[in-house]
């Protein structure tokens, strides 16, 4: 795509941050390994060693064993493998999902919600848990939704539109109390999204059984993801034709992409505190300036319980698509909602779940800062948005 010589301000890191140099270097090094990691000759053994090294490094950041990490093609596949894979394993055991109850928050990414539509087609009963007005899934709401026949719960760690961080460890305690009472384990899955950029990912602290990761959300390469599968959880494959990844994911593994994911994950984990502080200042400044200068603007969610780089707002009486294109013309990249939903229904199902007037869910803008942003980007963005809104009024 052609860009002008004017420096562009990229505020859509929640969709896809740029690949870190460290990840690119790691991939280039791994690309020199020409062997198939499933082969037993020297080239294959070298490729396998690199793949397992990447797995071990990722497991170290998760605080788990390497055997509990399964590589996938990305976050969407990781979510599908976790949810549908659990369902298929259950189906093999019980021969049907009839009589099983599944829980999911109503503000999940489509790659999660779509899986639960499949669960319903397979015969399971699905209930959706609504957030409060801040976009938080309350532990007590989970407790009320649980049934004796509940087998699975999925709650994203940090919402992909609002950035709202969910209280996973508190929800996990509710599930374990339910387990003691009814004698049935409720598998707990979470789509990590961009939470690992700014939060510790030790799974024992979170209390989850399954955790999905995506390289393209962590300044790593596209086309690679990982799924943490706890030692007490058994899932079945959803792809067939090979026994790779402990029989859970057919297909030759990408040694280079795995190396890129591990390298990126290590960098963002090492620098998460300083980046959180730096980006949080810019995000808060942008929120304050927009509220002060854009009449009627609403901040969606609660910034006190959000990832530090994300801001979601609604502006009355103006199309969010128009604003996005106008900002793009001004060399500023933002989004209206999740990139996977762009071009579909203009309403945000996430903001709609918060309540309020209809226009609020139709006119959303998502700003997400990243490593390449500078403090001056805030003033330029506010000025551009003021001019765009002013011209439309």
N, C-alpha and C positions, 0 to 999 in steps of 0.2 A: 504493500500500500504506500502511496506517495504522501509524505508529510512536508509541511513548510519548514523553513529553517528556524522558525521560532521554537524555543524549547517547550516541549509538551509537559503538562503536569498530569501525571498518572495517578488517579485516585480510585482505581478499581482493582486493588491488590486482592480483594476477597474473591474475585473471579479467577485471576491468574497472575501471581507475582512473577517477575523475571527470574530466570534460572541463575543461581549464584555461581560466580566463577569457580569456587571450590567444587561444586557439583559438576560443572562442565569439564574441569580438569580430571576429576575422578572417572568420568565417563570415557574421556579420551584414552586414559591409561587402560581402562578395562576393555576398550575396543581392540586393543592389541592382542587380547586373548581370543584366539580364533576357534577354540574347541567348544564342543557341546558339553555342558556340565553333566550330562548323563552318560558320557563316554568314559571308557576306562583307560584310554591311552594318555600319554603325558599332557597333551593339550587339553583334553577333557578334564583331567585331574586339576590342572591349573585353573581352569574356568570354575570348576566346582569349589575350589578353595576360595576364590574371590567371592563367589556367591554366598558361601557360608560365612565368610568374614563380614560381609555386608549385613547378613541376617543377625549375626552376633552383636554387631554394633547397634543395630536398631533395637534388639532385645534389651541391651544394656540400658538404653534410654527409657524403655518401658518398665524396667525392673523385672523382667521375666526371663524365661529360658529361650534359647534360640529355636528349639523345637515347637515353641508356641507361636511363632511368627510365620505366616503364610504370605508369600508374595502374590500379588494380583496385578491386573492391568490398570488399576486405578481405584479411586474411592467408590465409584458406582459399583464396580464388581465386588469390592470388599463388602459393601453393604448387602448386596445380593447373596453373596456366599454365606454371610453371617445369618441372615434372616431366612432365606429360602433353603439354605443348606441345613439349618436347624429343623425346618419344617419337613424336609425330605427324610432326614434321619428319624424324626418322630413318626412320620408316615410309614417308614419301613418297619418300625417297631410295633406300632398300633394298627397299621394298615389303613388308617384313616385319621384325618384331623378333626372329624366330628367329635364334639364334646370338649374340644380344647379352646381356651380363651387367650387372646393375644391383645396386648396393649401397646399403643404408640401415641406419642404426642402429636397434636394436630398441626404443629408448626414445623414439621420435619421437611428436609429436602425431598424432592420428588423421587430421588433414587431410593429413598426409604419408604415413602408412602406407596410407591408403585409396588414394592414387595408385599406390602400388606393387602393390596388389592388381589395379588396372586394368592395369598394365604386364604382369603375369602373364597376364591375360586376353587381352592383345594379342599374346602369344607370347614375351615376354622372360623371362629367367631372373633371379630375384631372390634375393639372399642378405642375411641380417640379421646385423649386427655387434653382438655383445654388449658391454656396458660392464664395467668392473671393479667391484669391490664398493663403490666410491665414486660410481659413476654416470658415470665418465669413459670416453669412447671413446679408447682408446690408439692413437697413430699406428702402432705396430707391429702392432696388430690389423687396422688398415686394410690395411697392407702385406701381411699374410698372406692377406687375403680377396681381394685383387686378382687378376684373371686377364688373360691377353692380350686377351680379348674384352670386358673391362669397359669400359662407356661412360659410366657415371653414378654419382655418389655423393651422398647427402644425409645431412648430419649437422647437427642443430639447434645453433645457437650456444650457447644457454643453455637447459637443460631446463625445460619449463614446469611440472613438478611439484617438482623438487628445486632448481632454480636453478643446477645444476652447469654451469660454463662449460667448453666443449670447446676443445681446442687446435687451432683451425682452421688457423692458419698452419703448424704442424708437420705436420698432415695434408696440407695443400696441397703441402708439399715432397716428401712421400712420393708423391703423385700425379704430380708433375712428373718425378721420377726414374723412375717407371714409364713415363711417356710417352716419355722419351728411350730407354728400353730397348726398348719395343714399338712405338713410332711411332704410337700412337693417343692422342688427347686424351681424358681422363676428365673430363667436365663435373662441376664441384663446386658443389652447391647447399646453401644453409643457410637455415633458418627462423630469422630473427633474434629473434623473440619480444620479450621485454622487455630483451634485452641492450643496445639503444641507450640505455636510460635511464641506464646506468652505465658503458658502455664506448665507446671511440671506434669509429666505423663506417667508417673509411677502407678501402674494399674492396681496394685494392692491398696493404695490410698483411695483410688476412685471407687473401688468396689465393683467394677464391671467384669463380666465374663467374656465379652467380645468387644473389641475396639477397632474401628476402621480408620485407616490413614491413607492419605493421597499425596503423592509427590508434588503434584501441581499446586497444592495449597501451602506447601512448605518451602518454596523457593527451589524446589527440585524439578526434575524432568516430568513432562507429561507421559502418560502411558505406563505408569508404575504406581502401585499402592501396596498396602500390607494390611493384613488382618491378624490381630492378636486373638488367639483362641485359648482360653484358660484350660488348665489341665483337667478340670472337672466337667468340661463341656465337650460333647461329641457332635460333629456336624457331618453331613454327607456332601459329596461333590455335586456341582450343578453343571459342570462341563465334563465331557468324557472323551476318551481317546488316548489317554496317557496317565502315568502314575506319578507325575512330578508333584512336588510340594506335599509329600506324604500322602499322595493319592487324592488330594483335595482340589488340585487345580491342574488340569491337563494342559500340556503345551510346553515347549522348550522355554526355559526361563531366560530373561534378558539380563545377562551379567552386568552389562554397562549401565542399564537403567537402575538396577539394584544398587550399584556403587554410587550413582548420582543421588539416589534417595538417601542413602546412609550418610553421605557427605553433607548434604543440605541439612538434614535433621540434626546432625552434630553441631553445625554452625549456629543454627537458630536456637538450639537448646543452650549453647554456651553464651549467647548474647541476648537472651530473652529479657532479662531484667532491664538492661540499659535501653533496649529498643522499646520496651513497654513504656518506660518513663518518657522517652523522647517523643514517641508517637502520641502518647496520651495527652501531652501538652498541646500538640497541634490539633488533635481531635477536639479537645475541650475548647480551645480558642475558636475553632471553626463553628462549633455549636453555639457558643456565646454570641459571636458576630452575626450569625444567620438569624438567631432569635431576635436580636436587636434591630436588624435592618430589613428583614423580609416580613411584611405584615401577614399575620395569620399562620405563619410557619409553625409546625408541630414537630417536636423531636419524638420519634417513636422508640419505645423501650426505655430502659433505665441505664444511663451512662455509668452509674455507680456499680452496676452489676453486669458490665459489658467488657468485651475485649477492648483494649485501649486504642485500637486503630480504626474502629468502625463507628460510623454515624449514619443513622437512617432518619430521614425527615419527610414530611408531607407538606406540599405547598398548595393552597387553595386556588381555584380558578385558572389553572394552567396545566397543560398536559405534561406529564413527566417525560414522555418520549420527545416532545418538542424541546424541553429544557436540556435533555441529554444531548440531542443533536446540536443545539445552539452552543452548549458548552464545548462540545467536540470541535465545532467550528472555531471556538476561541482557544483551541489547543489544550483543553482540559477533558480528561476521560473519567466519567463516572458511570454508574449503572442505575437502572430503575429497580431491579430486584436481582434474584439469582440469575446468573448468565444462562442456566439451563432452562429458564422460563421466559427469556426474552423472546418477543414475537408472538407469545400466546396471549391468553386473557390478560388484560392490562391490570387487573386487580392483583394485589399481593395477598395471597391466602394467609401469610404470616401476620401482616398488619391488620387484616380483616379480623383475625382472631382476637386482637386486642380490644375490639369494640370501637365505639365512636361512630362518627358520620361516614357515609359511603365514600365520599371523595377522598378521605384519608387513605384508604387502601388503593385507590386508583391513581393517586398522584405522588407516589413515593420516589425518593432519590436515595441511593446508597453511596456514601463516600467511604473509601477504605484506604488509609495511608499505608506506606511501606518504606523500605530501606532507602529508596531513592528520593524521597520527599524532603524538602527544605522548609524552614519556618516561613519564608516568603511566599510559599505556595498558598497559604491560607488567605492572605490579603488579596492575591490575584483572583482566587476562586470566589471570594465574597464579592469583589468588585464586578466580576463577570456576571455572577448570578443576579446581583442587584440590577444591572443593566438589562438583562434578559427579562426579568420579571417586570421591570419598569416599562419596557417597550410593549409588553403584552397587555398592560392594564389600561 
